[in-house]
Amino acid sequence: MHTLTREDCIQRDTADRLAGLRSQFELPDGTIYLDGNSLGVLPRATPDRVQAVIRQEWGQDLIQSWNKAGWITQPQRVGDKIGRLIGAGPGQVVATDSTSLNLYKVLSVALALVRARDPKRTVIVSERENFPTDLYIAESLARQHGFTLRLVEHDGIDASLDDTLAVLMLTQVNYRTGRQHDLRRITAAAHAAGALTVWDLAHSAGAVPLALEADDADFAVGCGYKYLNGGPGAPAFAWVHPRVAAQLDADAAWQPLAGWMGHAAPFAFTTDYRPAGGITRFLSGTPSAIALSALECGVDTVLAAEPHGGMAALREKSLALTDVFLDLVQSRCAGHGLTVQTPLAHAERGSQVSLLRDEGAYAIVQALIARGVVGDFRDPGILRFGFTPLYVRFVDVWDAVEHLVQVLERQEWRDERFHQKAAVT
């Protein structure tokens, strides 16, 4: 194993075809930000765009902006931009609500579709290590509708694909370990077993190349504030395969949070609900013009990579960044009790690296933050580092590991102040 020097990393940054995209972001001086997998960095365009919405569109044009500024079509317009990043066609994605609410909608519809064709299928399968909110939503729906939620280990998914399975619900990239599922293969296997798939792309969209329509997934949801840089609590998104959407149209099917924006004619103000066609039926209440405007700025920062190779180029750099981090950690932090939790194989890795330490993991993360290296902590004992190739440089990776080495060798993490847990870890 050849360990890169800091000068090697600087040379890589000089040759990086994506280096210019870093200028799109407000990056605090003295900060190495390795937490874009939790909250993306502020795009420079966002403050002016939000101010324009507030001062001109809302402040001056007032209610006219629903038409004049196109507020009413923002969920579809931003959704189409997200679609370009996830392998979805125009009119297949809406930006709306939260990941949890969107999961509730699409999983409800998926369960109803399966129950209508085969009532004997009563099991929802998910990974035990899935993000908890996904499991909570699935548990809630299972209790409401007489299904069973079955949790399996990562290597037990294939064995769970039997004739009782209704829906396989997975997050493509695991939030804790960074392990990536083979979406295409698993989707095909679930279909062969007679089940539908629901994918959570919270740690995928904007980080790894996706081809949802080509890979024949059924439903997907995702987050707007991680790799899409939409800001804290940004609207999420929902996608439905055109094959499934056509069936919903034919059956005039509802989603469970039927609201006026998902109505076929919202301004007819009829007392009966008629679902809109296609993905629009997954809207519920009035869209947030301010939040969607901020999200659009974030999505645009990812789309800015298109002239430079798009998602394929971002993926190539992401893997290179995480390779360097893994190389440096394994060579320079040996003997300090760190165990790599993220797969080394490129095909199984998202855009983050997770390290496990039995003692002091939270305190180590806090000591790093005090030094300006921002990652985060997840139980049990996970130090989590996200590598957003739009703004993370190779020299940032080298410097981050140097800080980690010093925190460990000097035992700075033992300082009592680093052991006081905040509400958000």
QUIJORA-V131735 format. One record per backbone hydrogen bond with DSSP energy under -0.5 kcal/mol. NH is the residue of the N-H (numbers start at 1). CO is the residue of the C=O. Records with the same first field share a line. If there is no record, write none. Layout:
# QUIJORA-V131735
NH->CO ; CO
This chain:
# QUIJORA-V131735
3->1
4->2
9->5
10->6
11->7
12->8
13->9
14->10
15->11
16->12 ; 13
19->16
21->18
22->19
23->20
24->21
25->22
26->42
27->25
28->26
31->28
32->372
33->31
34->32 ; 374
38->35
39->35
40->225
44->24
46->43
47->43
48->44
49->45
50->46
51->47
52->48
53->49
54->50
55->51
56->52
57->52
58->53
59->54
60->56
61->56
64->61
65->62
66->63
67->64
68->64
69->65
71->65
72->66
73->70
74->71
77->73
78->74
79->74 ; 75
80->76
81->77
82->78
83->79
84->80
85->81 ; 82
86->82 ; 83
87->83
88->83
92->89
94->238
95->75
96->94 ; 236
102->98
103->99
104->100
105->101
106->102
107->103
108->104
109->105
110->106
111->107
112->108
113->109
114->110
115->111
116->112
117->113
118->114
121->118
122->120 ; 164
123->164
124->148
125->123 ; 167
126->150
127->169
128->152
130->127
134->131
135->131
136->132
137->133
138->134
139->135
140->136
141->137
142->138
143->139
144->140
145->141
146->142
147->142
148->122
150->124 ; 148
151->149
152->126
156->153
157->154
160->156 ; 157
161->158
162->160
165->162
166->123
167->123
168->196
169->125 ; 167
170->168 ; 198
172->170 ; 200
174->172 ; 179
178->174
180->348
181->172
183->181
186->182
187->183
188->184
189->185
190->186
191->187
192->188
193->189
194->191
195->190
196->166
198->168
199->219
200->170
201->199 ; 221
204->201
205->201
207->204
208->204
212->86
213->87
215->211
216->213
217->212
219->197
220->239
221->199
222->237
224->234
229->226
230->224
234->231
236->96 ; 97
237->222
238->94
239->220
240->92
241->218
244->241
245->241
246->242
247->243
248->244
249->245
250->246
251->247
252->248 ; 249
253->248
258->255
259->283
261->284
262->259 ; 284
263->260
264->274
266->263
268->265
269->265 ; 266
276->262
279->91
280->277
281->278
282->279
283->280
289->287
292->288
293->289
294->290
295->291
296->292
297->293
298->294
299->295
300->296
301->297 ; 298
302->298 ; 299
303->299
304->300
305->302
306->303
308->305
309->306
310->305
312->309
313->309
314->310
315->311
316->312
317->313
318->314
319->315
320->316
321->317
322->318
323->319
324->320
325->321
326->322
327->323
328->324
329->325
330->326
331->327
332->328
333->329
336->333
339->356
341->354
342->354
348->345
349->346
350->178
353->385
354->177
355->383
356->339
357->381
364->360
365->361
366->362
367->363
368->364
369->365
370->366
371->367 ; 368
372->369
373->368
374->32 ; 372
375->373
376->384
377->425
378->382
382->378
383->355 ; 381
384->376 ; 382
385->353
386->34
387->351
388->386
389->387
391->388
392->388
397->393
398->394
399->395
400->396
401->397
402->398
403->399
404->400
405->401
406->402
407->403
408->404
409->405
410->406
412->407
413->407
414->411
415->412
418->415
419->416
420->417
421->419
425->423
